[in-house]
């Protein structure tokens, strides 16, 4: 049943890294990548004179990197971890 959830669901977001990924499906990631690619293309091919302008990037969710203990590899997110994050009060 979990496999059929949409990629914009809260469960999928928690499995991807946290609540900040909520609502970020494949379509939104592709839109952000296309936006950034168009800005880079415009910057690279424009006739700007001295210095090309700096275009802002599309705002993306920030990924919080946790320090892994020494000697241990990165583990996958378990269902229990997702349940803890989902049931946390905010």
C-alpha distance (Angstrom), angle and dihedral (degrees) to the residues before:
residue distance angle dihedral
X1 . . .
X2 3.79 . .
X3 3.79 91.4 .
X4 3.80 90.6 63.6
X5 3.80 95.8 55.2
X6 3.80 115.6 115.3
X7 3.78 117.1 -103.9
X8 3.82 89.7 -116.7
X9 3.82 94.1 60.3
X10 3.80 124.0 114.7
X11 3.81 92.2 -118.9
X12 3.79 91.1 55.2
X13 3.82 90.1 46.3
X14 3.81 92.4 52.2
X15 3.80 90.1 49.6
X16 3.82 89.4 50.4
X17 3.76 95.1 54.6
X18 3.79 113.6 -70.0
X19 3.77 149.3 -38.8
X20 3.80 92.1 -60.8
X21 3.83 87.8 73.7
X22 3.82 91.7 59.7
X23 3.81 109.4 125.7
X24 3.81 93.8 13.8
X25 3.78 104.8 121.1
X26 3.77 129.8 162.3
X27 3.81 91.6 -84.8
X28 3.80 93.1 55.4
X29 3.81 93.1 47.1
X30 3.80 90.0 50.1
X31 3.81 91.5 49.1
X32 3.80 90.8 52.1
X33 3.82 91.7 48.1
X34 3.82 92.1 49.0
X35 3.81 90.7 48.4
X36 3.81 91.3 52.3
X37 3.82 92.6 44.7
X38 3.80 91.9 52.2
X39 3.79 90.9 49.5
X40 3.81 91.7 50.1
X41 3.80 91.2 47.6
X42 3.81 91.1 49.8
X43 3.80 90.7 48.5
X44 3.81 93.1 48.0
X45 3.80 98.2 46.2
X46 3.80 102.2 35.7
X47 3.79 125.2 106.4
X48 3.80 98.1 -123.7
X49 3.80 103.4 157.4
X50 3.80 109.2 -141.4
X51 3.81 106.1 1.8
X52 3.82 131.6 4.2
X53 3.81 116.5 -124.1
X54 3.78 121.0 -106.0
X55 3.81 111.0 -115.1
X56 3.82 118.1 -153.2
X57 3.79 118.4 -114.3
X58 3.79 122.9 -123.6
X59 3.83 108.0 -92.2
X60 3.80 110.8 -108.1
X61 3.80 131.6 -174.2
X62 3.78 113.4 -86.2
X63 3.78 116.9 -121.3
X64 3.78 114.3 -139.1
X65 3.77 109.8 -140.0
X66 3.77 114.6 -149.3
X67 3.77 119.8 -153.8
X68 3.79 108.0 -112.2
X69 3.79 116.5 -138.8
X70 3.79 114.2 -105.5
X71 3.77 115.5 -89.1
X72 3.79 94.9 15.3
X73 3.75 124.5 105.6
X74 3.76 124.9 -135.6
X75 3.79 111.1 -83.0
X76 3.77 128.3 -148.0
X77 3.77 122.5 -105.9
X78 3.79 109.9 -96.4
X79 3.78 128.2 -149.7
X80 3.81 89.1 -110.9
X81 3.82 90.2 56.4
X82 3.79 91.2 50.2
X83 3.81 90.5 48.8
X84 3.82 91.0 51.5
X85 3.80 91.4 51.7
X86 3.80 92.6 43.5
X87 3.79 94.4 50.2
X88 3.82 95.0 44.1
X89 3.79 112.6 115.5
X90 3.78 116.0 -121.3
